[in-house]
C-alpha cells in the first residue's frame, strides 16, 4: 500500500477529510519551499502537492503562473524538485508528496529515470496535467512497479466515456476540477459539482478530492462536504508571493503564510 493510500484509509477510518495544499517547488526559492512544506504539515496538511516549474503552465491562472516564474528565475528544474522532496523526506517520513506538472520535463528526463528518481526522493505520486490516460500505459507500469500512484484530473467537461477511461488509469485519489477554466477562478456552480461527484462515485471507490476555486474556510468546507478532501493552490501561492525573495524567513512569517491551510483544516474538522 502506498503512502497516499495509507493516509486516505486513515482519513476514511477517522471520518476525516483530506487537506492537500499545492505549492510551486522553488517559489520563491528552494530553502523557503522546504520551510513551507514543513509548516503546511504543522497546519494540518495530509498530502502536499508540489508543482514542477514549467515555462508553459497552460492550465494555471495568473497567480500560479507568477509563482512558476519566480521559481524559474531561480533556475529550479526537475532535478532540484527531487532534491527538495528528498530534503523534506529526511525529516518527515509519513506525509505523502505528489508532484504536479506537465509532461515535457518528464519526457526530457525519460520515464524510467523519472520513476527511479521518484523512489530515491521519497515521492509518492504524480499528476501530469497534459498526459492523456490512453498514452500513460508505459509510465503507469513503471510507477506501479515502484508502488507510486498516478493521479488524473476529471473536469466538468469530461464526458462519461472519458471519465471511465480516466478512473481505470488512476490510483491514489481522483482529482475533480470544480470549474471550467484555469486555476484561481471563482467557484460558483455548486450544483454542477454535486452532480458530477455523484456520477464519479458510481464509477470508482477511489477517494475524490476537489480542487480549483477553493480560497477560504467557507469554500473549503462546502467542497469537502461533497468529497473526500480538497486541494488549495492559488490562495496559498498568492500568500507565498508576499514573502519576497530572501533566502530565509522568520518562522512567524512562514506560519502566517500558511494560515489559509490552518483555517481550512479547522473548517474540515468541523464537518460531521
PyMOL commands that set and color helices and strands:
alter all, ss='L'
color gray80, all
select helices_A, chain A and resi 3-13+30-42+62-73+78-91+103-109+111-121+133-135+137-145+160-169+190-203+217-224+234-241+251-257+259-269
alter helices_A, ss='H'
color red, helices_A
select strands_A, chain A and resi 18-24+47-51+96-101+125-128+149-151+153-154+173-177+207-211+229-232
alter strands_A, ss='S'
color yellow, strands_A
deselect
rebuild
show_as cartoon
